[in-house]
Amino acid sequence: MITTLLVANRGEIACRIFRTCRELGIRTVAVYSDADENALHAREADDAVRLPGTAPSDTYLRGDLIVKAALAAGADAVHPGYGFLSENPAFAREVRDAGLLWIGPPPSAIEAMASKTRAKELMGVAPLTDPTEADLPVLVKAAAGGGGRGMRIVRRLDELPAALEGARAEATSAFGDGEVFVEPYIENGRHVEVQILADTHGTVWALGTRDCSLQRRHQKVVEEAPAPGLSAGLTDELCAQAVRAARAVDYVGAGTVEFLVADGRAQFLEMNTRLQVEHPVTEAVFDVDLVALQLRVAEGHALDTDPPTPRGHAVEARLYAEDPARDWAPQTGTLHRLAVPAGVRLDTGFTDGDEISVHYDPMLAKVVAHAPTRAEAVRRLAGALEATALHGPVTNRDLLVRSLRHEDFTTARMDTGFYDRHLAALTEAAPDPHAPLAAALAAASHAPSRFGGWRNLPSQPQTRRYLMAGEEHEIHYRHARGGALEADTARVLHADAHTVVLEVDGVRRKFKVTGYGDQVFVNNTTLRALPRFPDPAAQHALGSLLAPMPGTVVRVAEGLTVGAEVKAGEPLLWLEAMKMEHKITAPATGTVSAVHVSPGQQVQVDTLLAVVQPT
């Protein structure tokens, strides 16, 4: 029996595993990097062991340090979570060789399936060894790991060398393995997968299908179970293939077999020899705890002959600290508030007041809704996300709500090209036009009048300025007799520091207002209070390239020196942030007049990187 479990991971998945352990009476051990010293997973565990450093290669990818931590803390089992070393057979062997119980498949099964190149060979699918024009488009893909890292679409052969180089660098940073391969890229297919669970007694469950077609940068954004619109015959075929794949490698534990479905046919993609991020939708539909089942299987218990009967439909959305309108740029800063309404499941690695770091994945949380039908589950999730109190950096929350309500999604006509087609429309700014007025009235309601206190006389109009969706708004209001507040654009029914009620076109509307310094949240609209007089020092020269996020400069374009001629949109340098590479391009055609950074340099948001003088 497991008594103490170390989770060789961080963030949301570590917290989720700890939750099951608490219910089972199992003590928990966390590992944490220096950047995660105050992270939720380090605080929630019974014990925690420091991994010196911040980079994954120095911390969460150091199997030797993690095994030492497990032994030092008295753990008798190790759960790898997902990502990092979860699909590393050498790490699985290290754990076993140390006398610890490994919560996962045998190392031999990981070797056979966790490398996507070997898995495809086992399933009779060969990668492209020498792509030609006839093969385009193709996808460069990391052989290890997942989560969209180490992947590049190539549409021209002359783009292939750079794509291979970038994918190798990203894969090495994220997984400690730079092996990549090339495969055909199928446009606008559906990403469908099958959850499997196998024990050591010969039983293999296929726990239905999931659809994960809504993706950005090949990383899933919305997932659901079961996959809608599949014929019974295709569903049976996918489940049968998944079970055959598991039996072929004597699989034990939880895993996922992924397919690309197009024109009613399925193509094998890969097998993930670990728990998936989207496992909660399967848990909801089958009413199981997959982590608890992983632990039971590892302890040698047998599964029931048949899996539970599925019921209803579940949908999951991943909340990311990123700006979809700015090429999915990751965001950092303080997460002041995250609270979802009752009736949905929240899996997160953050609590109010936590800092969102540049060092790791920008996912804040997963929100999951379950209901008797797909339409009800989608409606419940969209409503819950819309009602979530989410105060902090920019997130993809609005994108998620609009995606769930988009006709292509509600009618189950989505595919992996969904965001390629609809992103511009889904990210159009649509802030509440009355939000700045509500913010100004809330601020004025608990601030003294500029005349030195409340007076029983009306005051002159007063002004506050706010930045909303990139545009400046100037708000005028005044104190009426008795201290009441008045505005020209709406009737003020109530105003205090946190709630403003306005009558707009005959409709009574309530605004919840929360401020943190100059950042103000009015319902779901974010504003920034502006000073009365702008700071001249904050101005930058025309053509300045500012870092859109904190990160590390990993590459600079060849020949990028003062005097170099560049074209608008030409890549000039690359930043690594949150385990992904981000390309910084020339803002205009012109001449480079300054270069302020070099490879390896750490930069903060809005750091001046270079200047291109437009011609």
C-alpha positions as CSV (number, residue, x, y, z in Angstrom):
1,M,0.0,0.0,0.0
2,I,1.2,3.5,-0.9
3,T,1.7,5.6,2.2
4,T,3.6,8.7,0.9
5,L,3.6,9.9,-2.7
6,L,5.9,12.4,-4.4
7,V,4.6,14.2,-7.4
8,A,7.4,14.9,-9.9
9,N,5.6,17.9,-11.3
10,R,4.2,21.3,-10.5
11,G,1.2,23.5,-10.7
12,E,-2.3,22.4,-11.4
13,I,-1.6,18.7,-12.0
14,A,0.4,18.4,-8.7
15,C,-2.5,20.0,-6.8
16,R,-5.0,17.7,-8.5
17,I,-3.1,14.6,-7.6
18,F,-2.7,15.8,-4.0
19,R,-6.5,16.2,-3.8
20,T,-7.0,12.5,-4.5
21,C,-4.2,11.6,-2.1
22,R,-5.9,13.5,0.7
23,E,-9.1,11.6,0.1
24,L,-7.2,8.3,0.2
25,G,-5.2,9.1,3.3
26,I,-1.9,9.2,1.5
27,R,0.8,11.7,2.6
28,T,2.1,14.0,-0.2
29,V,5.5,15.4,-1.2
30,A,6.1,18.2,-3.6
31,V,9.2,19.3,-5.4
32,Y,9.6,23.0,-6.3
33,S,12.1,25.2,-8.1
34,D,13.2,28.5,-6.8
35,A,10.6,30.2,-8.9
36,D,8.0,28.0,-7.3
37,E,9.0,28.5,-3.7
38,N,5.6,30.0,-2.8
39,A,3.6,28.2,-5.4
40,L,0.3,26.5,-4.4
41,H,1.5,23.0,-5.0
42,A,4.5,23.5,-2.7
43,R,2.2,24.9,0.0
44,E,-0.5,22.2,-0.3
45,A,1.8,19.2,0.0
46,D,2.5,17.7,3.5
47,D,6.2,18.0,2.7
48,A,8.2,19.8,0.0
49,V,11.7,19.5,-1.3
50,R,13.6,22.3,-3.1
51,L,15.1,21.8,-6.5
52,P,17.8,24.6,-6.8
53,G,17.4,26.8,-9.9
54,T,14.5,28.0,-12.1
55,A,15.0,26.5,-15.5
56,P,13.3,23.2,-16.1
57,S,16.6,21.7,-17.2
58,D,18.0,22.4,-13.8
59,T,14.9,21.4,-11.8
60,Y,11.8,19.5,-13.0
61,L,13.8,17.7,-15.7
62,R,16.5,16.4,-13.2
63,G,15.4,12.9,-12.5
64,D,18.3,12.3,-10.2
65,L,17.4,15.2,-8.0
66,I,13.7,14.1,-7.9
67,V,14.6,10.6,-6.9
68,K,16.9,11.9,-4.1
69,A,14.0,14.1,-3.0
70,A,11.6,11.2,-2.8
71,L,14.0,9.1,-0.7
72,A,14.9,12.1,1.6
73,A,11.2,12.7,2.2
74,G,10.4,9.1,2.9
75,A,8.1,8.6,-0.1
76,D,7.4,5.1,-1.3
77,A,5.9,6.1,-4.7
78,V,6.4,8.7,-7.5
79,H,3.7,10.1,-9.8
80,P,5.0,12.0,-12.8
81,G,1.9,14.0,-13.6
82,Y,2.1,15.1,-17.3
83,G,4.8,16.9,-19.2
84,F,8.4,17.1,-18.0
85,L,9.6,13.6,-17.2
86,S,6.2,11.8,-17.4
87,E,7.1,10.0,-20.7
88,N,10.8,9.5,-20.0
89,P,11.7,5.7,-19.7
90,A,15.1,6.4,-18.1
91,F,13.3,8.4,-15.3
92,A,10.8,5.5,-14.8
93,R,13.8,3.1,-14.4
94,E,15.6,5.5,-12.0
95,V,12.5,5.5,-9.8
96,R,12.1,1.7,-9.8
97,D,15.8,1.1,-9.3
98,A,15.6,3.3,-6.2
99,G,13.0,0.9,-4.7
100,L,10.1,3.3,-5.3
101,L,6.8,2.5,-6.9
102,W,6.4,4.1,-10.3
103,I,2.8,5.3,-11.0
104,G,2.8,4.7,-14.7
105,P,3.4,2.2,-17.5
106,P,6.5,0.0,-17.6
107,P,9.6,1.7,-19.0
108,S,9.4,-0.7,-22.0
109,A,5.9,0.5,-22.9
110,I,7.0,4.1,-22.6
111,E,10.0,3.4,-24.9
112,A,7.7,1.8,-27.4
113,M,5.0,4.5,-27.4
114,A,6.3,7.7,-25.8
115,S,8.6,8.3,-28.7
116,K,6.2,9.2,-31.5
117,T,8.6,7.9,-34.1
118,R,8.7,4.5,-32.6
119,A,5.0,4.5,-31.9
120,K,4.2,5.2,-35.5
121,E,6.5,2.4,-36.6
122,L,4.7,0.0,-34.2
123,M,1.3,1.1,-35.6
124,G,2.5,0.8,-39.2
125,V,2.7,4.6,-39.9
126,A,6.1,5.8,-41.3
127,P,7.3,9.4,-40.8
128,L,8.6,11.4,-43.8
129,T,12.3,11.1,-44.2
130,D,12.9,13.3,-47.2
131,P,9.9,15.6,-47.8
132,T,9.3,16.9,-51.3
133,E,7.0,19.6,-52.7
134,A,4.3,16.9,-53.2
135,D,4.3,16.2,-49.5
136,L,3.5,19.8,-48.4
137,P,2.2,20.9,-46.0
138,V,4.1,18.9,-43.4
139,L,4.4,19.1,-39.7
140,V,7.7,19.1,-37.8
141,K,7.0,17.5,-34.4
142,A,9.0,16.6,-31.3
143,A,9.4,12.9,-30.7
144,A,9.0,13.3,-27.0
145,G,6.5,15.2,-24.9
146,G,3.5,17.1,-26.1
147,G,1.4,20.2,-25.3
148,G,2.2,21.8,-28.7
149,R,5.9,22.3,-27.9
150,G,8.4,21.5,-30.6
151,M,5.9,21.7,-33.4
152,R,6.0,23.7,-36.6
153,I,3.8,23.7,-39.8
154,V,5.9,24.0,-43.0
155,R,4.2,25.1,-46.2
156,R,7.4,25.8,-48.3
157,L,10.4,23.5,-48.5
158,D,12.8,26.5,-47.9
159,E,11.1,26.9,-44.4
160,L,12.0,23.4,-43.3
161,P,15.5,24.0,-42.0
162,A,14.5,26.8,-39.8
163,A,11.4,24.9,-38.6
164,L,13.6,21.9,-37.7
165,E,16.0,24.1,-35.8
166,G,13.3,25.9,-33.8
167,A,11.4,22.7,-33.0
168,R,14.6,21.0,-31.8
169,A,15.5,24.0,-29.5
170,E,12.0,24.2,-28.1
171,A,11.8,20.4,-27.5
172,T,15.2,20.3,-25.8
173,S,14.1,23.1,-23.5
174,A,10.7,21.6,-22.6
175,F,11.5,17.8,-22.5
176,G,15.3,17.4,-22.4
177,D,15.1,15.6,-25.8
178,G,15.7,17.4,-29.1
179,E,14.6,14.5,-31.4
180,V,12.1,15.7,-34.0
181,F,10.4,14.1,-37.1
182,V,8.3,15.2,-40.1
183,E,4.9,13.9,-41.0
184,P,2.1,14.9,-43.4
185,Y,-0.1,17.8,-42.1
186,I,-3.8,17.2,-42.6
187,E,-5.7,20.5,-42.8
188,N,-8.9,20.9,-40.9
189,G,-9.2,17.4,-39.5
190,R,-10.6,16.6,-36.0
191,H,-8.4,15.7,-33.1
192,V,-10.1,12.7,-31.4
193,E,-8.6,10.5,-28.7
194,V,-9.4,7.5,-26.6
195,Q,-8.7,7.2,-22.9
196,I,-7.4,3.8,-21.9
197,L,-6.7,2.3,-18.5
198,A,-5.0,-1.1,-18.1
199,D,-4.2,-3.3,-15.0
200,T,-1.6,-6.0,-14.5
201,H,-4.2,-8.7,-14.8
202,G,-4.9,-8.4,-18.5
203,T,-7.9,-6.0,-18.4
204,V,-7.8,-2.9,-20.7
205,W,-10.6,-0.4,-20.5
206,A,-11.4,2.0,-23.3
207,L,-13.1,4.9,-21.5
208,G,-14.8,6.5,-24.6
209,T,-13.7,9.3,-26.9
210,R,-12.7,12.9,-26.4
211,D,-12.7,15.7,-29.0
212,C,-9.8,18.2,-28.7
213,S,-10.1,20.0,-32.0
214,L,-10.0,23.6,-30.7
215,Q,-6.3,24.2,-30.5
216,R,-3.8,27.0,-30.7
217,R,-0.2,26.4,-31.7
218,H,-1.1,22.7,-31.6
219,Q,-2.0,22.9,-28.0
220,K,-5.6,22.1,-26.9
221,V,-7.9,24.8,-25.6
222,V,-11.3,23.2,-25.4
223,E,-11.9,19.5,-24.9
224,E,-15.1,17.4,-24.5
225,A,-16.3,13.9,-24.0
226,P,-17.7,12.0,-25.8
227,A,-16.5,13.3,-29.2
228,P,-19.7,14.5,-30.9
229,G,-20.9,13.4,-34.3
230,L,-18.9,10.2,-34.7
231,S,-20.7,7.2,-36.0
232,A,-21.0,4.2,-33.7
233,G,-18.9,2.2,-36.1
234,L,-16.0,4.8,-36.1
235,T,-16.2,5.1,-32.3
236,D,-15.9,1.3,-31.9
237,E,-13.0,1.2,-34.4
238,L,-11.1,3.9,-32.5
239,C,-11.6,2.2,-29.2
240,A,-10.6,-1.1,-30.6
241,Q,-7.4,0.4,-32.1
242,A,-6.6,2.0,-28.7
243,V,-7.0,-1.3,-26.9
244,R,-4.8,-3.1,-29.5
245,A,-2.1,-0.5,-29.1
246,A,-2.2,-1.0,-25.3
247,R,-2.0,-4.7,-25.5
248,A,0.8,-4.6,-28.1
249,V,3.2,-3.1,-25.5
250,D,1.8,-4.7,-22.3
251,Y,0.5,-1.4,-21.2
252,V,-0.3,-0.7,-17.5
253,G,-2.0,2.4,-16.1
254,A,-3.6,5.4,-17.8
255,G,-2.8,6.5,-21.3
256,T,-4.3,8.1,-24.4
257,V,-4.3,7.1,-28.0
258,E,-4.8,10.0,-30.4
259,F,-6.1,10.1,-33.9
260,L,-6.8,12.7,-36.6
261,V,-10.3,12.1,-38.1
262,A,-11.1,13.4,-41.6
263,D,-13.7,12.3,-44.1
264,G,-14.9,9.6,-41.7
265,R,-11.5,8.0,-41.5
266,A,-9.0,8.0,-38.7
267,Q,-5.2,8.3,-38.8
268,F,-3.1,7.3,-35.8
269,L,-1.2,10.2,-34.4
270,E,0.5,9.1,-31.2
271,M,0.0,7.4,-27.8
272,N,0.6,9.5,-24.7
273,T,1.8,7.2,-21.9
274,R,0.6,9.4,-19.1
275,L,-2.4,11.1,-17.7
276,Q,-3.7,13.9,-20.0
277,V,-4.5,17.5,-19.1
278,E,-8.1,16.9,-20.3
279,H,-8.7,13.8,-18.2
280,P,-11.4,15.5,-16.1
281,V,-14.0,15.3,-18.9
282,T,-13.7,11.5,-19.0
283,E,-13.9,11.5,-15.2
284,A,-17.1,13.4,-15.3
285,V,-18.8,11.3,-18.0
286,F,-17.7,7.9,-16.4
287,D,-18.0,9.1,-12.8
288,V,-14.4,7.9,-11.9
289,D,-11.3,9.3,-10.4
290,L,-8.5,8.4,-12.8
291,V,-5.7,9.3,-10.4
292,A,-7.2,7.0,-7.7
293,L,-7.5,4.2,-10.3
294,Q,-3.8,4.8,-11.4
295,L,-2.8,4.3,-7.7
296,R,-4.9,1.2,-7.3
297,V,-3.5,-0.3,-10.5
298,A,0.1,0.5,-9.3
299,E,-0.7,-1.3,-6.0
300,G,-1.6,-4.4,-8.0
301,H,-5.4,-4.2,-7.8
302,A,-7.5,-5.5,-10.7
303,L,-10.0,-3.4,-12.6
304,D,-13.5,-4.6,-13.0
305,T,-14.0,-6.6,-16.2
306,D,-16.1,-3.9,-17.8
307,P,-15.7,-0.1,-17.4
308,P,-18.5,2.0,-15.9
309,T,-21.4,3.1,-18.0
310,P,-21.0,6.7,-19.4
311,R,-23.6,9.3,-18.7
312,G,-24.1,12.8,-20.1
313,H,-21.6,15.1,-21.7
314,A,-18.6,17.1,-20.3
315,V,-16.7,20.1,-21.7
316,E,-13.4,21.6,-20.4
317,A,-11.9,24.9,-21.2
318,R,-8.3,25.9,-20.4
319,L,-7.8,29.3,-19.0
320,Y,-4.5,30.8,-20.1
321,A,-2.7,34.0,-19.1
322,E,-2.2,35.0,-22.7
323,D,-3.5,37.5,-25.2
324,P,-5.0,35.8,-28.2
325,A,-5.3,39.1,-30.1
326,R,-1.5,39.5,-29.9
327,D,-0.3,36.2,-31.3
328,W,-1.2,34.4,-28.1
329,A,1.5,36.3,-26.2
330,P,1.8,34.9,-22.6
331,Q,1.2,37.3,-19.8
332,T,2.7,37.6,-16.3
333,G,1.9,39.4,-13.1
334,T,-0.3,39.0,-10.1
335,L,-3.4,36.9,-10.2
336,H,-5.5,39.0,-7.8
337,R,-8.7,37.0,-8.0
338,L,-9.9,33.7,-9.5
339,A,-13.3,32.5,-8.5
340,V,-15.8,30.4,-10.5
341,P,-19.5,30.0,-9.7
342,A,-20.9,26.9,-8.2
343,G,-21.8,24.0,-10.4
344,V,-18.5,23.6,-12.4
345,R,-15.2,22.0,-11.5
346,L,-12.0,24.1,-11.2
347,D,-8.6,22.6,-11.4
348,T,-5.9,25.1,-10.8
349,G,-2.4,25.7,-9.4
350,F,-3.0,29.2,-8.3
351,T,-4.8,31.1,-5.5
352,D,-5.6,34.8,-5.1
353,G,-2.4,36.9,-4.9
354,D,-0.1,34.4,-6.6
355,E,2.4,35.5,-9.2
356,I,2.2,34.2,-12.7
357,S,5.8,33.4,-13.6
358,V,7.6,33.6,-17.0
359,H,9.3,30.3,-16.4
360,Y,6.4,27.8,-17.0
361,D,3.3,27.1,-19.0
362,P,0.8,30.0,-18.9
363,M,-2.2,27.8,-18.0
364,L,-4.0,29.2,-15.0
365,A,-6.8,26.7,-14.6
366,K,-9.2,24.2,-16.2
367,V,-12.9,24.8,-15.9
368,V,-15.2,21.7,-16.5
369,A,-18.9,21.5,-16.9
370,H,-21.0,18.3,-17.0
371,A,-24.7,18.0,-17.9
372,P,-27.1,15.4,-19.4
373,T,-26.6,16.8,-22.9
374,R,-23.9,18.5,-24.9
375,A,-25.9,21.6,-25.5
376,E,-26.5,21.9,-21.7
377,A,-22.9,21.3,-20.8
378,V,-21.7,23.9,-23.4
379,R,-24.2,26.5,-22.1
380,R,-23.2,25.8,-18.5
381,L,-19.5,26.2,-19.2
382,A,-19.9,29.4,-21.2
383,G,-22.1,30.9,-18.5
384,A,-19.7,29.9,-15.7
385,L,-16.7,31.4,-17.5
386,E,-18.6,34.6,-18.2
387,A,-19.5,34.9,-14.5
388,T,-16.0,34.0,-13.2
389,A,-14.2,36.7,-11.2
390,L,-10.8,36.8,-13.0
391,H,-8.7,39.8,-12.0
392,G,-5.1,39.9,-13.1
393,P,-3.1,39.8,-16.4
394,V,-4.9,39.5,-19.7
395,T,-6.4,36.0,-20.3
396,N,-8.2,34.0,-23.0
397,R,-11.5,34.0,-21.0
398,D,-13.4,36.1,-23.6
399,L,-12.1,34.0,-26.4
400,L,-13.3,30.8,-24.6
401,V,-16.8,32.2,-24.1
402,R,-17.1,33.3,-27.7
403,S,-15.7,30.0,-29.0
404,L,-18.2,28.0,-27.0
405,R,-21.1,30.1,-28.4
406,H,-19.8,30.0,-32.0
407,E,-22.1,28.3,-34.4
408,D,-19.4,26.0,-35.7
409,F,-18.8,24.7,-32.1
410,T,-22.5,24.5,-31.0
411,T,-23.3,22.5,-34.1
412,A,-20.2,20.3,-33.6
413,R,-18.7,21.4,-37.0
414,M,-15.3,22.4,-35.5
415,D,-11.9,21.1,-36.6
416,T,-8.2,21.9,-35.9
417,G,-8.5,24.9,-38.3
418,F,-11.2,26.6,-36.2
419,Y,-8.9,29.4,-34.9
420,D,-7.2,29.9,-38.2
421,R,-10.6,30.8,-39.7
422,H,-12.3,32.6,-36.8
423,L,-9.6,34.1,-34.5
424,A,-9.9,37.6,-35.9
425,A,-13.6,37.8,-35.3
426,L,-13.4,36.0,-31.9
427,T,-10.8,38.6,-30.6
428,E,-12.5,41.7,-31.8
429,A,-12.6,44.1,-28.9
430,A,-16.1,44.5,-27.4
431,P,-15.7,46.2,-24.1
432,D,-18.7,47.5,-22.2
433,P,-19.0,51.2,-23.2
434,H,-20.3,52.0,-19.7
435,A,-17.4,50.4,-17.8
436,P,-15.3,53.5,-17.6
437,L,-18.2,55.5,-16.2
438,A,-18.9,52.8,-13.6
439,A,-15.2,52.8,-12.7
440,A,-15.1,56.6,-12.3
441,L,-18.2,56.7,-10.2
442,A,-16.9,53.9,-7.9
443,A,-13.7,55.8,-7.4
444,A,-15.4,59.1,-6.8
445,S,-17.9,57.5,-4.4
446,H,-15.3,57.0,-1.7
447,A,-12.9,59.8,-2.5
448,P,-13.2,63.3,-1.0
449,S,-14.4,66.1,-3.2
450,R,-11.7,68.3,-4.6
451,F,-13.3,71.1,-2.6
452,G,-12.2,69.5,0.7
453,G,-15.2,67.3,1.6
454,W,-18.8,66.7,0.8
455,R,-20.9,69.8,0.4
456,N,-24.6,70.4,0.2
457,L,-24.0,72.2,-3.1
458,P,-23.5,70.8,-6.7
459,S,-19.9,70.8,-7.8
460,Q,-18.3,71.6,-11.1
461,P,-17.9,68.6,-13.5
462,Q,-14.9,66.4,-12.7
463,T,-12.9,64.2,-15.0
464,R,-11.1,60.8,-14.9
465,R,-9.3,59.1,-17.7
466,Y,-9.1,55.4,-18.4
467,L,-7.5,53.1,-21.0
468,M,-9.8,50.4,-22.3
469,A,-9.1,48.0,-25.1
470,G,-6.3,50.3,-26.3
471,E,-8.4,53.4,-26.4
472,E,-8.5,56.3,-24.0
473,H,-11.8,57.3,-22.4
474,E,-12.4,60.6,-20.6
475,I,-15.3,60.4,-18.1
476,H,-17.1,63.4,-16.8
477,Y,-19.3,63.4,-13.6
478,R,-20.2,65.7,-10.8
479,H,-21.3,65.7,-7.2
480,A,-24.9,66.8,-6.9
481,R,-26.6,68.2,-3.8
482,G,-26.2,65.9,-0.8
483,G,-23.1,64.2,-2.2
484,A,-25.0,62.2,-4.9
485,L,-23.2,61.5,-8.1
486,E,-24.5,62.5,-11.5
487,A,-23.4,61.8,-15.1
488,D,-24.6,62.9,-18.5
489,T,-24.6,59.5,-20.3
490,A,-26.6,57.5,-17.8
491,R,-28.8,57.9,-14.7
492,V,-26.9,57.0,-11.5
493,L,-29.1,54.9,-9.2
494,H,-26.4,53.8,-6.8
495,A,-22.6,54.2,-6.5
496,D,-20.2,52.9,-3.8
497,A,-16.7,51.6,-3.9
498,H,-17.6,48.2,-5.3
499,T,-21.0,48.4,-6.9
500,V,-22.5,50.9,-9.4
501,V,-26.1,50.7,-10.6
502,L,-27.0,52.7,-13.7
503,E,-30.1,53.1,-15.7
504,V,-29.2,52.8,-19.4
505,D,-31.9,53.1,-22.0
506,G,-34.5,52.2,-19.5
507,V,-32.6,49.1,-18.3
508,R,-31.2,48.9,-14.8
509,R,-27.6,47.5,-14.9
510,K,-25.4,46.5,-12.1
511,F,-21.6,46.9,-12.3
512,K,-19.2,45.2,-10.0
513,V,-16.0,47.3,-9.6
514,T,-12.7,46.1,-8.2
515,G,-9.4,48.0,-8.3
516,Y,-5.8,47.1,-7.7
517,G,-3.6,50.1,-8.0
518,D,-4.2,51.6,-11.4
519,Q,-5.9,48.4,-12.7
520,V,-9.7,48.4,-12.5
521,F,-12.0,45.5,-13.3
522,V,-15.6,46.3,-14.1
523,N,-17.6,43.0,-14.5
524,N,-15.5,41.4,-17.3
525,T,-13.9,44.6,-18.7
526,T,-10.4,45.6,-17.7
527,L,-9.4,49.2,-17.5
528,R,-6.3,51.1,-16.5
529,A,-6.6,54.4,-14.7
530,L,-4.5,57.1,-16.4
531,P,-2.7,59.9,-14.7
532,R,-3.9,63.4,-15.4
533,F,-0.7,64.2,-17.1
534,P,1.3,61.6,-19.2
535,D,4.9,60.8,-18.3
536,P,7.2,62.0,-21.2
537,A,9.8,59.4,-20.2
538,A,7.4,56.6,-21.2
539,Q,7.5,57.6,-24.8
540,H,9.5,55.6,-27.3
541,A,10.9,56.4,-30.8
542,L,9.0,55.4,-33.9
543,G,10.0,51.9,-34.9
544,S,10.9,50.7,-31.4
545,L,10.5,47.0,-30.8
546,L,9.4,46.4,-27.2
547,A,9.3,43.0,-25.5
548,P,5.7,41.9,-25.4
549,M,6.4,39.7,-22.4
550,P,9.2,38.9,-20.0
551,G,11.5,36.2,-21.3
552,T,14.9,35.2,-22.5
553,V,16.4,36.2,-25.9
554,V,17.3,32.8,-27.4
555,R,18.2,33.8,-31.0
556,V,19.0,36.9,-33.0
557,A,18.5,36.9,-36.8
558,E,21.8,36.6,-38.7
559,G,23.1,40.0,-39.7
560,L,21.0,42.0,-37.3
561,T,23.3,44.9,-36.7
562,V,23.0,48.7,-36.8
563,G,22.7,49.7,-40.5
564,A,21.0,46.4,-41.6
565,E,18.1,46.8,-44.0
566,V,15.0,44.8,-43.0
567,K,11.5,44.3,-44.4
568,A,8.2,44.7,-42.5
569,G,7.3,41.4,-40.8
570,E,10.8,40.0,-41.1
571,P,11.8,37.9,-38.0
572,L,14.5,39.8,-36.1
573,L,14.8,37.9,-32.8
574,W,13.2,35.2,-30.8
575,L,12.1,35.2,-27.1
576,E,11.5,32.1,-25.0
577,A,8.8,32.6,-22.5
578,M,6.7,30.0,-20.7
579,K,8.4,27.1,-22.5
580,M,7.5,28.5,-26.0
581,E,9.5,30.5,-28.6
582,H,7.9,33.8,-29.7
583,K,9.0,35.5,-32.9
584,I,9.6,39.3,-32.8
585,T,9.3,40.8,-36.3
586,A,10.2,44.2,-37.9
587,P,7.4,46.7,-37.4
588,A,8.2,48.4,-40.7
589,T,10.5,48.2,-43.7
590,G,13.6,50.3,-42.9
591,T,17.0,50.4,-41.4
592,V,18.1,49.0,-38.0
593,S,19.3,52.0,-35.9
594,A,19.8,50.2,-32.6
595,V,20.1,46.7,-31.2
596,H,19.9,46.5,-27.4
597,V,19.9,42.8,-26.6
598,S,21.9,39.6,-27.3
599,P,21.2,35.9,-27.0
600,G,20.9,34.7,-23.4
601,Q,19.7,38.1,-22.1
602,Q,16.7,38.2,-19.8
603,V,14.2,41.0,-20.6
604,Q,11.1,42.3,-18.9
605,V,7.9,43.4,-20.6
606,D,8.3,46.6,-22.6
607,T,12.1,46.3,-22.6
608,L,13.4,48.1,-25.7
609,L,14.9,45.3,-27.9
610,A,15.8,47.2,-31.1
611,V,14.8,50.1,-33.2
612,V,14.0,50.1,-36.9
613,Q,14.0,53.5,-38.6
614,P,11.2,53.3,-41.2
615,T,12.1,54.3,-44.8
